[in-house]
Amino acid sequence: MERTRTVTWDDTSGSLEAAASMTGLEYMRAIAAGDLPAAPIAHLIGMVMEEIEEGVAVFSIEPAEYLYNPIGSVHGGVAATVLDSVMGCAIHTTLSQGAGYSTVELSVNYVRPITAETPRLFGRGLVVHAGRRLATAEARLSDADGRLYAHATTTCLVMKVGSGNPGG
């Protein structure tokens, strides 16, 4: 049986300009409040921002069949995307005005399969170190009962946003 999914998102073209005029925490809180649009990838995979604090980001996702790989489970890239997103956003909350980041290293460990029967999952990213040029973070993807599905670490390059630099 054929299935369909329609995805809509808001125009994010003004977000980079807004980011340059805010601290990272202000920017992330503006997205959480709906004052700035969420990233289109969040709409594509159904990722929801649940919590933003300095050094912390929590997103959730409802595992579903449309996220499946050919072997009948949620594609590992979906878990990696959630983990990369919460770690990057946690790091972003520590940045000064005009600064951005880019992931330079991502390591993910998968410990339990994810299927459409898996309950809603929560990715929680925590900053380990926020330096002037490099930042590191760790994250866990677990359900509401604390069952772990994947965990990850990242290293991000901190840089000035603008002049054609994507910053994130």
Long-range contacts (C-beta under 8 A, 24 or more apart in sequence): 3-65, 3-66, 5-66, 7-43, 7-44, 8-43, 9-37, 9-38, 9-40, 9-43, 9-44, 10-37, 10-38, 11-37, 12-37, 12-39, 12-40, 16-161, 16-167, 19-100, 19-161, 19-167, 20-97, 20-98, 20-161, 20-162, 21-97, 21-98, 22-97, 23-95, 23-96, 23-97, 24-91, 24-92, 24-93, 24-94, 24-95, 24-96, 24-99, 25-52, 25-54, 25-93, 25-94, 27-92, 28-52, 28-57, 28-89, 28-92, 28-93, 39-85, 41-81, 41-85, 42-85, 45-78, 45-81, 45-82, 47-81, 47-82, 47-85, 49-89, 50-122, 52-89, 52-93, 53-93, 54-93, 54-94, 55-90, 55-93, 55-94, 55-126, 55-127, 55-130, 56-90, 56-93, 56-124, 56-125, 56-126, 56-127, 57-85, 57-86, 57-87, 57-88, 57-89, 57-90, 57-92, 57-93, 57-124, 57-125, 58-86, 58-122, 58-123, 58-124, 58-125, 59-85, 59-86, 59-89, 59-122, 59-123, 60-120, 60-121, 60-122, 60-123, 61-120, 61-121, 61-123, 62-120, 62-121, 63-114, 63-115, 63-116, 63-117, 63-118, 63-119, 63-120, 63-121, 64-116, 65-116, 68-116, 72-115, 73-113, 73-114, 73-115, 74-113, 74-114, 74-115, 74-116, 74-118, 76-108, 76-110, 78-114, 79-108, 79-110, 79-114, 79-141, 79-149, 79-150, 80-106, 80-108, 80-150, 80-152, 82-121, 82-123, 82-141, 83-108, 83-123, 83-125, 83-139, 83-141, 83-150, 83-151, 83-152, 84-152, 84-154, 85-123, 85-125, 86-123, 86-124, 86-125, 86-139, 87-125, 87-137, 87-138, 87-139, 87-152, 87-153, 87-154, 87-156, 88-125, 88-137, 88-154, 88-156, 88-168, 89-125, 90-125, 90-126, 90-127, 90-137, 90-139, 91-125, 91-127, 91-130, 91-135, 91-137, 91-154, 91-156, 91-158, 92-168, 93-127, 94-127, 94-130, 94-135, 95-130, 95-158, 98-160, 98-161, 98-162, 99-158, 99-159, 99-160, 99-161, 99-167, 100-158, 100-159, 100-160, 100-161, 100-165, 100-166, 100-167, 100-168, 101-135, 101-156, 101-157, 101-158, 101-159, 101-167, 101-168, 102-156, 102-157, 102-159, 102-166, 102-167, 102-168, 103-154, 103-155, 103-156, 104-155, 104-156, 104-157, 105-153, 105-154, 105-155, 106-152, 106-153, 106-154, 107-152, 107-153, 107-154, 108-150, 108-151, 108-152, 109-150, 109-151, 109-152, 110-149, 110-150, 111-148, 111-149, 111-150, 111-151, 112-147, 112-148, 112-149, 112-150, 114-149, 118-143, 118-149, 119-143, 119-144, 119-145, 120-144, 121-149, 128-153, 130-158, 131-158, 132-158, 133-157, 133-158, 134-158
